[in-house]
């Protein structure tokens, strides 16, 4: 009795394992994945876009040939290529796999975006009748104005210098305060005067640091 139960349980477990694997395989039988080389690009400058395609054996047999990979850059993707605002950024046709075969292919193209802002890379795999087989809306890129990279670098350098100067002043103030504790008479009075001037310089330096930080926040994404 126990042996029979064990056989049934084992068979059931094997069946569930096979069903789980089959279910996992069918979750996304066709995928498209668009990848930009970096999260930031410069407006008006072409950048390389990679579009990877994968399909399980036979899943594209019903597609009307040729297949089309179509990509748009938009603030928000629509439910389809036609429903996504803006012009096409990248389009390519491919014959697709032979009947019953799988597909694994990577396409590479040059894409240019003219307007600064944050854009989603909206990628679609369609057949000749615009029937949609896969989409990808995960990749985002920040499009910078042509001069923004240099402006950001210059502003960041200025902020580093402002922080360094402020830190140097704080170190000098700390040192003068220690000397004041041990000084007296005219020497103490001179040190107090020096401390007062250093604190004034520190307030101005802190103001310049805040201004530099605001500039970095404004020109650097």
C-alpha positions in Angstrom: 0.0 0.0 0.0 2.8 2.4 1.0 4.7 1.5 -2.2 1.7 2.1 -4.4 1.2 5.5 -2.8 4.8 6.4 -3.3 4.6 5.5 -7.0 1.5 7.7 -7.3 3.1 10.6 -5.5 6.3 10.3 -7.5 4.3 10.2 -10.8 2.3 13.2 -9.7 5.4 15.2 -8.8 7.0 14.4 -12.1 3.9 15.5 -13.9 3.8 18.8 -12.0 7.5 19.4 -12.7 6.9 18.8 -16.5 3.8 21.1 -16.4 5.8 23.8 -14.6 8.6 23.7 -17.2 6.1 23.8 -20.0 4.2 26.6 -18.4 7.4 28.6 -17.9 8.4 28.1 -21.5 5.1 29.4 -22.7 5.1 32.6 -20.6 7.0 34.6 -23.2 7.5 32.5 -26.3 8.6 35.5 -28.3 10.7 38.4 -26.8 12.2 41.6 -28.0 14.8 43.6 -25.9 16.1 47.0 -26.9 19.4 48.2 -25.3 21.0 51.6 -25.5 24.8 51.9 -24.9 24.4 54.4 -22.0 21.5 55.9 -20.0 22.5 59.4 -21.3 22.8 60.4 -24.9 23.4 63.8 -26.6 20.7 65.3 -28.8 21.5 65.2 -32.5 24.3 62.7 -32.0 23.6 59.1 -33.4 24.0 56.3 -30.8 24.0 52.5 -31.3 20.8 50.7 -30.4 20.8 46.9 -30.0 17.6 44.9 -30.5 17.7 41.3 -29.4 15.0 38.9 -30.7 14.2 35.4 -29.4 11.4 33.0 -30.2 10.7 29.4 -29.4 10.5 26.9 -32.2 7.4 27.2 -34.3 5.9 30.3 -32.5 6.4 32.6 -35.5 5.0 30.1 -38.0 1.7 32.0 -38.1 3.3 35.4 -38.8 2.8 37.0 -42.2 6.3 37.6 -43.7 8.4 39.6 -43.6 8.7 40.3 -39.9 9.3 43.9 -38.9 11.3 45.3 -35.9 10.1 48.9 -35.3 11.3 51.3 -32.6 10.2 54.7 -31.4 11.6 57.0 -28.7 8.7 58.6 -26.8 7.9 60.0 -23.4 5.5 57.1 -23.0 4.9 54.0 -25.1 1.5 53.2 -26.6 0.0 49.8 -26.9 1.4 49.4 -30.4 3.9 51.0 -32.7 1.2 53.0 -34.5 -0.3 54.0 -31.1 3.0 55.4 -29.9 3.6 59.1 -30.6 6.5 60.4 -32.7 8.4 59.2 -35.8 10.1 55.9 -36.2 13.7 55.9 -34.7 14.6 52.5 -36.2 13.0 50.0 -38.5 14.2 46.8 -40.1 12.6 43.8 -41.8 13.7 40.2 -41.5 12.6 37.0 -43.2 12.2 35.2 -39.8 13.0 31.6 -39.0 12.0 28.7 -41.3 8.8 26.9 -40.4 9.1 25.0 -37.0 12.4 26.7 -36.2 13.4 29.0 -33.3 14.7 32.5 -33.7 17.7 34.2 -32.0 19.0 37.3 -33.6 20.4 40.7 -32.6 20.0 43.8 -34.8 22.1 46.9 -34.5 21.2 50.3 -35.8 22.0 54.0 -35.4 19.4 56.1 -33.7 19.3 59.9 -33.3 17.0 61.9 -31.0 16.9 65.7 -31.6 15.0 67.0 -28.5 16.4 66.9 -24.9 14.4 65.1 -22.3 13.7 61.6 -21.0 12.6 59.1 -23.5 11.4 55.5 -23.4 12.7 53.1 -26.0 9.5 51.5 -27.4 10.4 48.4 -29.4 7.9 46.2 -31.3 8.0 43.0 -33.3 5.2 42.9 -35.9 4.4 40.9 -39.0 3.5 42.2 -42.4 -0.1 42.8 -41.3 1.0 44.8 -38.2 0.0 42.0 -35.9 2.1 42.4 -32.8 4.2 39.5 -31.4 6.4 41.1 -28.8 7.1 44.5 -27.2 9.7 46.0 -24.9 9.2 49.3 -23.0 11.8 48.8 -20.3 14.8 50.9 -21.6 14.9 54.6 -20.9 17.5 57.2 -22.0 18.1 60.8 -21.0 18.7 63.0 -24.0 21.0 65.9 -23.2 21.3 69.2 -25.0 24.6 69.3 -27.1 26.4 71.7 -24.7 25.0 70.0 -21.5 27.9 67.5 -21.1 30.5 70.3 -21.1 28.3 72.5 -18.9 27.8 69.6 -16.4 31.5 68.9 -16.3 32.4 72.6 -15.7 29.7 72.9 -13.0 30.8 69.7 -11.3 34.5 71.0 -11.2 33.4 74.3 -9.8 31.4 72.5 -7.0 34.4 70.3 -6.1 36.6 73.4 -5.8 34.0 75.2 -3.7 33.8 72.2 -1.4 37.5 72.0 -1.1 37.9 75.7 -0.2 35.1 75.4 2.4 36.8 72.4 4.0 40.1 74.2 4.1 38.5 77.2 5.8 36.8 74.9 8.4 40.2 73.3 9.1 41.8 76.7 9.7 38.9 77.9 11.9 39.3 74.8 14.0 43.0 75.4 14.3 42.6 79.1 15.4 40.0 78.1 18.0 42.5 75.7 19.5 45.1 78.4 19.6 42.7 80.9 21.2 42.2 78.6 24.2 45.9 78.7 25.0 46.5 82.4 24.2 46.1 85.5 26.2 46.5 89.2 26.0 47.3 90.8 22.6 47.9 87.5 21.0 44.5 86.2 22.0 42.9 89.4 20.7 44.7 89.1 17.3 43.6 85.4 17.1 39.9 86.4 17.8 40.1 89.0 15.0 41.5 86.4 12.7 38.8 83.9 13.7 36.1 86.5 12.9 37.5 87.1 9.4 37.8 83.4 8.7 34.2 82.9 9.8 33.2 85.6 7.3 35.1 83.9 4.6 33.4 80.6 5.6 29.9 82.1 5.2 30.8 83.4 1.7 32.4 80.1 0.8 29.3 78.2 2.0 27.1 80.5 -0.1 29.3 79.8 -3.2 29.1 76.1 -2.5 25.3 76.2 -2.4 25.2 78.2 -5.6 27.5 75.7 -7.3 25.4 72.8 -6.1 22.3 74.4 -7.5 24.0 74.9 -10.9 25.0 71.3 -11.0 21.5 70.2 -10.2 20.3 72.5 -13.1 22.6 71.4 -15.8 23.4 67.8 -14.8 20.6 65.2 -15.2 
